[in-house]
């Protein structure tokens, strides 16, 4: 019968498993190595989050690229316009030296090369310097100073004090040129940036040079022209000659340095490059008149700064939305997979032998139908198990009653043989008395729960009779730390254990044997209760490893079904488990001798006795 319901359960479980996988294959597709919940979440990520992430990434890149292209197109146009403005202003500045020819007095002074006296020289100094001041140093002019050298004379007029070493005529190149401030020994107070416009003054009537004019022009007019595009401190704006020499720079310390203009792929337009590991956009515009080049350099991160802000905000919203949708998808996946996971867990419990399970699913979909089928199957299996269990319990009832009322015939024969061989009348009388007490306890008392004192007296009588038989080969002691008169014990649980000790410790070998019985209480297996521990120790040969493993296997398996195993302790263990539960029973330890520990809850009072006797009756009659 047992084999029948085990096969039935196996077939039902296999059918149920096939139903689950068929349903999953018909509705979901994903790798089989993942749980359904994980597959649902992974599917959601593959179908939503990853495409959205790719879309956002490419959108940001395209938007950033578009901004770079627009800046690269617009900035050169602005630079071209600035170049035109600078060209116009430079055209006006180029006319300044011609103003000198408007004064015949100044030209006359420059033609002189000797003076009668110092007074005439001072008068000429005054004439020229005054003209220079009135003509060039106006409120709207960017001129910082005018310097004129002629026939070892030096005329000058400046807005700011300057270094005295400049009075000696510098060596200018060419007839007319632009000279940067780092090329001459001229410094103004407050250190403004400037450049010199130099020109030879010619006497067209006499066809000879009569002097050299140098006009110091403040670079502020260039800065004012470029200020509209140079509002960002992160950008670099520079004006340089066609050879790369920097005329103006937003950082004055760079003025006079040489930029390697040969590395520029174009001098009209924009291009990107890496500088010190940082990508930057360079826009270039070349002047048609002056051959000057305006360069605007700005790191890309500042161009895309607003785009980065949008990206950051978008990323935050994307993360929030993604987390929200992942949580929702996780809850949805959990709602779908939870009944199946619960079904799997309950099936594992059933596989371990626990049939008191119930899969509660309120839905009416395929999972709900599956749950109903599972519950129906388990219910039928429980009925089959219950029927089979009741049949086996009734079969064991007679055995348990027989166990409580019988005395081992082998023990009876040995006792009678000992009596017949005894000559001492007192000894015979005592042995017969002890045997009578044992018979009255075994056959006369039909209770299954007896006072602890009676159970101890019974085993003491048994050991005393065995002592007469084996004499000095057997010693025993019984020690109790509990009140034996108040507590109760299941009947006939000690003698089968003691019989095993004597059978394997004395009958099967020569030598002596000491048996110790120790009774005490400990905190209970259940909270707030106490348990009785009976420890039976002997110093015999112990149990061999193979037999010990067999006993442990029997104790851990179904003890009721193993009553015919041939081990008396298995019968005692089965009875204690039926009365008190799986937490109680026997444990066996073997080494130098054998230790057997019996554990069951404290039984005190008539109500407890009635309770456990009724429980044993229920096992027999269910």
PyMOL commands that set and color helices and strands:
alter all, ss='L'
color gray80, all
select helices_A, chain A and resi 2-27+36-94+96-102+104-111+118-136+164-167+181-183+220-226+252-254+261-263+300-303+305-351+366-405+409-421+425-444+452-473+495-507+545-556+563-565+568-580+606-621
alter helices_A, ss='H'
color red, helices_A
select strands_A, chain A and resi 143-150+153-158+176-180+194-203+208-218+236-240+246-249+269-275+278-286+293-299+449-451+474-480+487-490+513-523+530-538+585-590+594-601+603-604
alter strands_A, ss='S'
color yellow, strands_A
deselect
rebuild
show_as cartoon
